Every structure is written in C-alpha cells, then in structure tokens.
C-alpha cells in the first residue's frame, strides 16, 4: 500500500515537471516570436521613413 502511494507521487511529480518544462519552452518560444515581430515592425518603419 505504501509503495503504491510512493509510485503515484513519483508519477505526479514527473507529470508536473514535464508540463512545467513544456510551459517554459512555450514561454521562450512566444518571447522569441515577439522579438521577431518587433524587429519586423522596426524594419518596416525604417524603410518607410527612407522612402
């Protein structure tokens, strides 16, 4: 009985670690996208000013 509880706890911990990792990857990815869009916007404005 006790061993079974320990296994369940370990599984739950693994799941939360995985989801936390996925969330961090998602955050960094969305952050990168944000920077890309900012750079595009700045370039657009820059070229628009030249013309």
C-alpha positions in Angstrom: 0.0 0.0 0.0 2.7 2.5 1.0 4.8 1.5 -2.0 1.9 2.2 -4.3 1.4 5.6 -2.9 5.0 6.5 -3.5 4.8 5.4 -7.1 1.7 7.6 -7.6 3.5 10.5 -6.1 6.5 10.0 -8.3 4.3 9.8 -11.4 2.5 13.0 -10.4 5.9 14.8 -9.8 7.1 13.7 -13.3 3.9 14.9 -14.9 4.2 18.3 -13.3 7.9 18.6 -14.2 7.0 17.8 -17.8 4.2 20.3 -18.0 6.4 22.9 -16.4 9.2 22.3 -18.9 6.7 22.5 -21.8 5.3 25.7 -20.4 8.8 27.2 -20.2 9.5 26.2 -23.8 6.2 27.8 -24.8 7.1 31.0 -23.0 10.6 31.2 -24.5 9.1 30.5 -28.0 6.4 33.2 -27.7 9.1 35.6 -26.4 11.2 34.9 -29.5 8.2 35.4 -31.7 7.6 38.7 -30.0 11.1 39.9 -30.7 10.9 38.8 -34.3 7.7 40.8 -34.8 9.2 43.8 -33.1 12.3 43.7 -35.4 10.0 43.3 -38.5 8.0 46.3 -37.3 11.1 48.4 -36.8 12.5 47.5 -40.2 9.1 48.3 -41.8 9.1 51.7 -40.2 12.7 52.3 -41.1 12.2 51.5 -44.8 9.0 53.5 -44.8 11.0 56.5 -43.4 13.6 56.2 -46.2 11.0 56.3 -48.9 
